[in-house]
Amino acid sequence: MRGLATIRNPQPIIVSGGGIGGLACALALAQKGFGVTVCEQAPQFGQVGAGLQVAPNALSVLDALGVGAPIKQQAVLLEEMLMMDGTNGEAVLRIPCDARFRQRFGNPYAVAHRADVHGALLRACEAHDGVQLLTGTRITRYEQDAGGVLVSTDNGETLRAAALIGADGVRSRIRQQMLDDGDPVCAGAVIYRALVPAARMPPDLQHPRATLWVGPDAHLIYYPVRGWTEFNVGATVNREVAGIVEGEASREEAEIAFAEWTQVPQRVLSLSSKYQRYVIRHREPVGNWTEGKVTLLGDAAHPMVQYIAQGAAMALEDALCLAAELDAANGCHETAFARYQESRIVRSARVQISSAMLDRLYHARGVERLVRNSMLEGRSPDESHERLAWLFTPPPYVRDWAREPLSS
Ligand SMILES: Cc1cc2nc3c(=O)[nH]c(=O)nc-3n(C[C@H](O)[C@H](O)[C@H](O)COP(=O)(O)OP(=O)(O)OC[C@H]3O[C@@H](n4cnc5c(N)ncnc54)[C@H](O)[C@@H]3O)c2cc1C
């Protein structure tokens, strides 16, 4: 633990939002010697009860921050990722996550409960003298002056900060003020999510893999979490979203889009009587998310559809990159934030675009479905790994994190 005497900045950096991105950013900055205050609008820190795929690039960030080991202990480490065709019940693509995969990318592919990833980051923040955690504090506006940033909260306070990082998610207030680019766009899809106790999952459907069923206008993914005690089930359905309210949905509603599918996805969906309905929102990539001493991170900067399962991974990578740049710029926020954005923008935009393109691949019907299957069937493990290398290989600022001496 670092003592307060070693903190490099007289004014704290404020991070708006205590999700996975905000907490990782606070921890990374504190590990580089900067004092940080995290302002979270909710009365307590937490995450919705659902699964999270934690790809090797995300695990490498968590390792660098010193929280990888407990997360891997609670998670399930996958042996493979499997894509199945919901129309004929046949396997389309198998990607082994075996020793070669782990060797190549430096980590396994894990599936976890969101709260376990978030909880490990929260505990590490709580244990670090450089991080102050505030709940019930919603940031509404900011103003920059020569001395830094004045940050307003909805309980009428004005906080003085050296800099401000908007990690306040897909509906970011900081982004709204900075870019004024309207509400995030509905992707024309909803996801029905549930956690199913393992005792209810038939033994013939329990595998150490993420199984993705793809088909016309919908896909279904399921995988074990929390030491095989639960299974995460997520059914994404392309549908009209106008007037849809987020919240509880019946099993019957979740099943409608899968009625003509082969049997296994229907069996999986039948395991929960209730689902949580969530409207999927995203944005097109933008070329700027920084203004002087204010910048964005995670979903506030580059929200994406979840098909590629990399939104949290990108937020984690952002966090390390930003802290490494601020360290290198010796606390000069404008320089560091500009370099951070330059480092991150193409990679995060590529992930946003790739994820949106999976909509067509996953939800293909007719001849497009046949094209998809013929493209993917017979792809060798080495070829699959090669095609994923740009995504799963940790960027230099992640690989170099541990090698750089902590400034103090
Ligand atoms: C269905 C689904 C499945 C997904 N699956 C995966 C996956 O498998 N793997 C993966 O890597 N990613 C996945 N993602 C993406 C991932 O969940 C997000 O990209 C990630 O959670 C973003 O983290 P964040 O910290 O940027 O934002 P958030 O998690 O949204 O956190 C933002 C925080 O800011 C707080 N906040 C908001 N406004 C304010 C304010 N004005 N002031 C103060 N606090 C504020 C919020 O309360 C919240 O705590 C999935 C997303 C969805 C929707």
The ligand as an SDF file (V2000), in Angstrom:
LIG
                    3D

 53 58  0  0  0  0  0  0  0  0999 V2000
  -25.5760   -7.7810  -22.4010 C   0  0  0  0  0  0  0  0  0  0  0  0
  -24.1450   -7.3590  -22.3370 C   0  0  0  0  0  0  0  0  0  0  0  0
  -23.1500   -8.3190  -22.2790 C   0  0  0  0  0  0  0  0  0  0  0  0
  -21.8060   -7.9270  -22.2430 C   0  0  0  0  0  0  0  0  0  0  0  0
  -20.8420   -8.8810  -22.2010 N   0  0  0  0  0  0  0  0  0  0  0  0
  -19.5410   -8.5160  -22.1390 C   0  0  0  0  0  0  0  0  0  0  0  0
  -18.5200   -9.4950  -22.0520 C   0  0  0  0  0  0  0  0  0  0  0  0
  -18.8010  -10.6960  -22.0310 O   0  0  0  0  0  0  0  0  0  0  0  0
  -17.2190   -9.0900  -21.9960 N   0  0  0  0  0  0  0  0  0  0  0  0
  -16.8830   -7.7530  -22.0180 C   0  0  0  0  0  0  0  0  0  0  0  0
  -15.6830   -7.4230  -21.9720 O   0  0  0  0  0  0  0  0  0  0  0  0
  -17.8490   -6.8000  -22.0930 N   0  0  0  0  0  0  0  0  0  0  0  0
  -19.1440   -7.1420  -22.1420 C   0  0  0  0  0  0  0  0  0  0  0  0
  -20.1250   -6.1960  -22.1970 N   0  0  0  0  0  0  0  0  0  0  0  0
  -19.7400   -4.7680  -22.1820 C   0  0  0  0  0  0  0  0  0  0  0  0
  -19.4440   -4.2860  -20.7610 C   0  0  0  0  0  0  0  0  0  0  0  0
  -20.4940   -4.6170  -19.8940 O   0  0  0  0  0  0  0  0  0  0  0  0
  -19.2530   -2.7840  -20.7510 C   0  0  0  0  0  0  0  0  0  0  0  0
  -18.4790   -2.3870  -21.8490 O   0  0  0  0  0  0  0  0  0  0  0  0
  -18.5480   -2.3420  -19.4580 C   0  0  0  0  0  0  0  0  0  0  0  0
  -19.3080   -2.7070  -18.3560 O   0  0  0  0  0  0  0  0  0  0  0  0
  -18.3050   -0.8540  -19.4950 C   0  0  0  0  0  0  0  0  0  0  0  0
  -17.7760   -0.4570  -18.2650 O   0  0  0  0  0  0  0  0  0  0  0  0
  -17.7670    1.0790  -17.8720 P   0  0  0  0  0  0  0  0  0  0  0  0
  -17.1090    1.1380  -16.5390 O   0  0  0  0  0  0  0  0  0  0  0  0
  -17.2270    1.8830  -18.9950 O   0  0  0  0  0  0  0  0  0  0  0  0
  -19.3010    1.4990  -17.7640 O   0  0  0  0  0  0  0  0  0  0  0  0
  -20.4400    0.9900  -16.7570 P   0  0  0  0  0  0  0  0  0  0  0  0
  -20.2440   -0.4090  -16.3660 O   0  0  0  0  0  0  0  0  0  0  0  0
  -21.7350    1.3670  -17.3830 O   0  0  0  0  0  0  0  0  0  0  0  0
  -20.2090    1.8700  -15.4550 O   0  0  0  0  0  0  0  0  0  0  0  0
  -20.5740    3.2270  -15.4080 C   0  0  0  0  0  0  0  0  0  0  0  0
  -20.7560    3.6210  -13.9520 C   0  0  0  0  0  0  0  0  0  0  0  0
  -20.9320    5.0330  -13.8900 O   0  0  0  0  0  0  0  0  0  0  0  0
  -21.9980    5.3420  -13.0320 C   0  0  0  0  0  0  0  0  0  0  0  0
  -22.5240    6.6310  -13.4860 N   0  0  0  0  0  0  0  0  0  0  0  0
  -23.2700    6.8880  -14.5930 C   0  0  0  0  0  0  0  0  0  0  0  0
  -23.5070    8.2020  -14.6990 N   0  0  0  0  0  0  0  0  0  0  0  0
  -22.8900    8.8100  -13.6410 C   0  0  0  0  0  0  0  0  0  0  0  0
  -22.7390   10.1710  -13.2100 C   0  0  0  0  0  0  0  0  0  0  0  0
  -23.2990   11.1810  -13.9030 N   0  0  0  0  0  0  0  0  0  0  0  0
  -22.0220   10.4200  -12.0930 N   0  0  0  0  0  0  0  0  0  0  0  0
  -21.4590    9.3980  -11.3740 C   0  0  0  0  0  0  0  0  0  0  0  0
  -21.5830    8.0910  -11.7310 N   0  0  0  0  0  0  0  0  0  0  0  0
  -22.2610    7.8020  -12.8610 C   0  0  0  0  0  0  0  0  0  0  0  0
  -22.9690    4.1710  -13.1750 C   0  0  0  0  0  0  0  0  0  0  0  0
  -23.8260    4.0450  -12.0730 O   0  0  0  0  0  0  0  0  0  0  0  0
  -21.9860    3.0070  -13.3100 C   0  0  0  0  0  0  0  0  0  0  0  0
  -21.6280    2.4800  -12.0580 O   0  0  0  0  0  0  0  0  0  0  0  0
  -21.4760   -6.5500  -22.2540 C   0  0  0  0  0  0  0  0  0  0  0  0
  -22.4780   -5.5810  -22.2920 C   0  0  0  0  0  0  0  0  0  0  0  0
  -23.8010   -5.9750  -22.3260 C   0  0  0  0  0  0  0  0  0  0  0  0
  -24.8530   -4.9140  -22.3650 C   0  0  0  0  0  0  0  0  0  0  0  0
  1  2  1  0
  2  3  1  0
  2 52  2  0
  3  4  2  0
  4  5  1  0
  4 50  1  0
  5  6  2  0
  6  7  1  0
  6 13  1  0
  7  8  2  0
  7  9  1  0
  9 10  1  0
 10 11  2  0
 10 12  1  0
 12 13  2  0
 13 14  1  0
 14 15  1  0
 14 50  1  0
 15 16  1  0
 16 17  1  0
 16 18  1  0
 18 19  1  0
 18 20  1  0
 20 21  1  0
 20 22  1  0
 22 23  1  0
 23 24  1  0
 24 25  2  0
 24 26  1  0
 24 27  1  0
 27 28  1  0
 28 29  2  0
 28 30  1  0
 28 31  1  0
 31 32  1  0
 32 33  1  0
 33 34  1  0
 33 48  1  0
 34 35  1  0
 35 36  1  0
 35 46  1  0
 36 37  1  0
 36 45  1  0
 37 38  2  0
 38 39  1  0
 39 40  1  0
 39 45  2  0
 40 41  1  0
 40 42  2  0
 42 43  1  0
 43 44  2  0
 44 45  1  0
 46 47  1  0
 46 48  1  0
 48 49  1  0
 50 51  2  0
 51 52  1  0
 52 53  1  0
M  END
$$$$
